[in-house]
Amino acid sequence: MRKWQCVTIHTIEVQELKCKTMKKILFPFELDNPLYKDAYIFGVKFARNINAELIVLNVFKVEVGDDITTDEYDYLKKQNWFKAYNEICKYNRYYLEEHAKPVQELNLRFHYRFVNGVLLDEVRSIARKESIDMTVLPLSDQKEFNKRQLRIIRDNVYENSRSSLLLIPFRTVYSPIQRIVYAIDFKLNAPSQYLDEVVKLAHAFEANVHFLHISSGNSAMKWERSEAFEMVQKIIEKNREFVSECLTGKNVVNLIDNYVDQVGADLLIVVRHQHYFLDTIFHDSVSDRISFESKIPVLIMREKTH
C-alpha cells in the first residue's frame, strides 16, 4: 500500500544562532498518550536553543480487508492524519501557553510527518536518509511501553547513524536546563568532539557543566594525568562556572543519581562508544538502569566517526 504523508513548516522570528552541533531532531509520538506532551516541550526547547529542525513523526496503521475500495482507504488515512494533526495542535497550544517566550525564539522549523506504516521502519528510514542528530523519546512506568522504546534505542540504525538519544523520564515536566552533568571516564582518551559538543550545548542553554568521573579506586590508573582530564581542565579555565568531580565506588548508578540530586542537575549526558563510558564502566544492565531509572533527562551521545 502507498504511504501518505504531509510536511508542514512553521517559522518563528530569527535571532542569533547559538549552536551548530545538531541540525535535525526527531520526535516520534503516539496518539492519546499524555507521556508525549512534556517530552514534546523538550524537543521544542532543544530545537529552539540550537536552531535545529524538529521533525514530528506519527506513524499509524490502517487495518483494512481485501474488499476495501481506494476511496475508502484514502478516507481512513485522512482520518488518521487529522487525528495526528489535532494532537500536535494540542501540544503546540500547551507549549505556547506554558513554555514559550516569543521574544527569545530562534528560527524554529517544525516538520510534521504523519505516515501510514510501521513506527520502527519509519524511524529507521528517517534516521538513515536525513542524518538525524537526536531523537527524543519519553519513558513510562509501564514495562510494555518501555520495551517498545527500548527496541528503538537499541536498533542498529542508531549505531550506524551515530544519532543521539534524549530520554525523558516518566512524569518529568520541562524546566530550564541550568546544570548539566557529563559523566566521563578520565582514564580514557575522550575525543575533543564530545567535549566540544557538551560545551556548545551548555552555552546554548546558558548552563554550567559538571564533568563527573567515577573511579573504582584503582590507584594504578593515574586518571589525573590523562589526556581527557587535561582537556577538561582547559575547558574549565575558559568557563569558570564549569567544575570537575571524581567519585569513588562500585555502584555507578547510585553514585550518579546521588550526585545529580546533590547539584540539582537538569540534564545527564553520557557517551556510548566501544571504548568509552557506557561500554567500559557501564555494562548493558547498568546503562539500561541509568537510562530507565534516571530522575532527569538523559542525553546519550553516540560515537561519531567523521
C-alpha positions in Angstrom: 0.0 0.0 0.0 1.1 3.6 -0.6 2.4 5.8 2.1 0.7 9.1 2.6 2.3 12.0 4.4 2.3 15.7 4.8 5.1 18.1 5.7 4.3 21.4 7.4 6.9 24.1 8.1 6.4 26.7 10.8 8.9 29.5 11.2 9.3 31.9 14.2 11.4 35.1 14.3 15.1 34.7 13.8 17.7 35.9 16.3 21.3 35.0 17.0 22.4 31.4 16.2 23.8 29.9 19.3 24.9 26.3 18.5 25.5 24.4 15.3 26.1 21.0 16.8 22.7 19.5 16.0 20.7 20.2 12.8 17.8 17.8 12.9 15.8 16.4 15.9 13.2 13.6 15.5 10.2 13.4 17.8 8.1 10.2 17.1 4.8 10.2 19.1 1.7 8.1 19.7 -1.9 9.3 19.8 -3.8 9.7 23.0 -0.7 9.2 25.2 -0.1 12.0 27.7 3.6 10.9 28.1 4.4 12.7 24.9 3.1 16.2 25.9 6.1 17.2 28.1 8.6 15.2 26.0 7.4 17.4 23.1 8.4 20.5 25.1 12.0 19.1 25.5 12.1 18.6 21.7 10.9 22.1 21.0 13.3 23.7 23.6 16.3 21.8 22.2 15.3 22.8 18.6 14.8 26.4 19.7 18.0 26.8 21.6 20.3 25.2 19.0 18.3 26.3 15.9 17.6 22.8 14.7 14.7 21.4 12.6 12.2 19.5 14.7 10.7 16.6 12.7 7.4 15.5 14.4 6.5 11.9 13.4 3.3 10.0 13.9 3.0 6.5 12.3 -0.4 4.9 12.1 -1.6 1.6 10.7 -4.7 1.4 8.6 -6.1 -2.1 9.0 -8.3 -3.0 6.0 -9.8 -6.0 4.3 -9.3 -7.2 0.7 -12.6 -5.7 -0.4 -11.9 -2.1 0.5 -12.0 0.5 -2.2 -9.4 3.1 -3.0 -11.7 5.9 -1.8 -12.4 4.1 1.5 -8.8 3.5 2.1 -7.9 7.2 1.4 -10.6 8.3 3.7 -9.3 6.1 6.6 -5.8 7.5 6.0 -7.1 11.1 6.1 -8.9 10.4 9.3 -5.7 9.2 11.0 -3.9 12.2 9.6 -6.4 14.6 11.1 -6.2 12.8 14.5 -2.4 13.2 14.5 -2.6 16.9 13.4 -5.1 17.6 16.2 -2.8 16.0 18.7 0.0 18.3 17.6 -2.2 21.3 17.8 -2.8 20.4 21.5 0.9 20.1 22.1 1.6 23.4 20.4 -1.1 25.2 22.5 0.4 23.7 25.7 3.8 25.0 24.6 2.6 28.4 23.7 0.6 28.9 26.8 3.0 27.4 29.4 6.5 27.5 28.0 7.0 29.8 25.0 8.9 33.1 25.2 8.3 34.6 21.8 10.9 37.4 22.1 13.6 34.8 22.7 12.7 32.4 19.9 15.2 31.4 17.3 14.4 30.2 13.8 12.3 27.2 14.8 11.2 24.9 12.0 8.6 22.2 12.5 8.2 19.4 10.0 5.1 17.3 10.6 5.2 13.7 9.2 2.0 11.6 9.5 2.6 8.3 7.8 0.8 5.0 7.3 3.3 2.3 8.1 5.3 0.7 11.0 6.9 3.1 13.6 10.4 1.4 13.8 10.6 1.2 10.0 9.8 4.9 9.6 12.3 5.9 12.3 15.0 3.8 10.6 14.2 5.3 7.2 14.3 8.9 8.5 17.5 8.3 10.6 19.3 6.8 7.6 18.2 9.2 4.9 18.1 12.5 6.7 21.1 12.5 9.1 19.0 12.8 12.3 21.2 14.2 15.1 18.9 13.4 18.0 15.7 11.5 18.7 13.5 12.4 21.7 11.8 9.5 23.5 9.6 9.6 26.6 9.7 6.8 29.1 6.9 5.3 31.3 6.2 3.4 34.4 4.8 0.7 32.2 7.2 -2.1 31.1 5.5 -2.8 27.8 5.7 0.8 26.7 9.4 1.0 27.7 10.1 -2.3 25.8 8.8 -0.6 22.6 11.1 2.4 23.3 14.0 0.1 24.0 13.5 -1.5 20.6 14.1 1.9 19.1 17.0 2.8 21.4 18.8 -0.5 20.6 18.2 -0.6 16.9 21.2 -0.8 14.7 20.2 2.4 12.9 21.5 4.4 15.8 24.8 2.6 16.0 25.3 3.2 12.3 24.0 6.7 12.0 25.6 7.9 15.3 22.4 9.7 16.2 22.0 10.8 19.8 19.0 9.9 22.0 17.3 12.2 24.6 15.3 10.1 27.0 12.6 11.8 29.1 11.8 10.1 32.4 8.2 9.4 33.5 6.4 12.4 34.9 9.2 14.8 34.0 7.9 18.4 33.4 10.2 20.7 31.5 12.2 23.2 33.5 15.0 25.4 32.1 18.3 23.5 31.7 20.8 25.2 34.0 23.0 22.5 35.3 24.4 19.6 33.1 26.2 16.6 34.5 28.5 15.0 31.9 29.6 11.5 33.0 33.1 11.0 31.5 35.8 8.4 32.1 39.0 10.4 32.6 41.2 7.2 32.4 40.4 7.0 28.7 41.2 9.4 25.8 38.0 11.2 25.2 37.7 12.8 21.7 37.5 16.6 21.8 34.4 16.4 19.7 32.3 15.2 22.6 33.7 17.8 24.9 33.1 20.5 22.3 29.5 19.4 21.8 28.8 19.4 25.5 30.3 22.9 25.9 28.3 24.2 22.9 25.1 22.7 24.3 25.8 24.3 27.7 26.4 27.7 26.1 23.2 27.3 24.1 21.2 26.8 27.3 23.4 29.2 29.3 24.0 26.3 31.7 27.0 25.2 33.7 28.6 21.7 33.4 29.8 19.2 36.0 32.3 16.8 34.5 31.9 13.7 36.6 34.4 10.9 36.7 33.6 7.6 38.5 36.6 5.8 39.9 36.7 2.2 41.1 39.5 3.1 43.5 42.3 1.5 41.4 45.3 3.6 42.2 47.2 2.1 39.3 45.2 4.2 36.9 46.5 7.8 37.1 43.5 9.5 35.6 44.7 12.9 36.8 47.4 12.6 34.1 45.2 11.5 31.3 44.5 13.5 28.1 40.8 13.7 28.9 41.4 15.2 32.3 43.8 17.8 30.9 41.3 18.7 28.2 38.5 19.2 30.8 40.8 21.4 32.9 41.5 23.6 29.9 37.7 23.9 29.3 37.2 24.9 33.0 39.9 27.5 32.7 37.8 29.2 30.0 34.5 28.6 31.6 34.8 29.4 35.3 31.2 28.2 36.1 32.2 24.6 35.0 33.6 22.1 37.5 35.0 18.6 37.6 34.4 16.0 40.3 35.7 12.5 40.9 33.7 10.0 42.9 34.9 6.6 44.1 32.7 3.5 44.4 31.4 0.3 42.8 27.7 1.3 42.4 27.8 3.6 39.4 24.1 4.2 39.2 23.8 5.3 42.8 26.8 7.5 42.6 25.5 9.3 39.6 21.9 9.6 41.0 23.2 11.0 44.3 25.5 13.5 42.6 22.7 14.6 40.2 20.4 15.2 43.2 23.2 17.0 45.1 23.9 19.5 42.4 20.3 19.8 41.2 21.2 18.8 37.7 18.6 19.2 34.9 20.3 17.0 32.3 22.7 14.0 32.4 24.9 13.3 29.4 26.8 10.1 28.7 28.6 8.9 25.6 28.1 5.5 24.0 31.3 4.3 22.5 33.0 0.9 22.4 36.0 2.4 24.2 34.2 4.9 26.4 32.0 5.4 29.4 28.9 3.4 28.7 30.7 0.3 27.4 33.5 0.3 30.0 32.2 1.3 33.4 28.6 0.6 32.2 27.7 -2.9 31.0 24.3 -3.3 29.4 22.3 -3.7 32.6 23.9 -0.6 34.2 23.4 1.5 31.1 19.7 0.4 31.0 19.3 1.4 34.6 20.8 4.8 34.0 18.5 5.3 31.0 15.3 4.0 32.6 15.8 4.9 36.3 17.2 8.4 36.0 15.1 11.1 37.6 16.2 13.7 35.0 16.5 13.6 31.2 19.4 11.6 29.8 21.2 12.5 26.6 23.0 9.5 25.2 25.6 10.8 22.7 26.8 8.3 20.1 30.3 7.8 18.6 30.9 9.9 15.6 33.5 8.7 13.1 33.8 11.8 11.0 
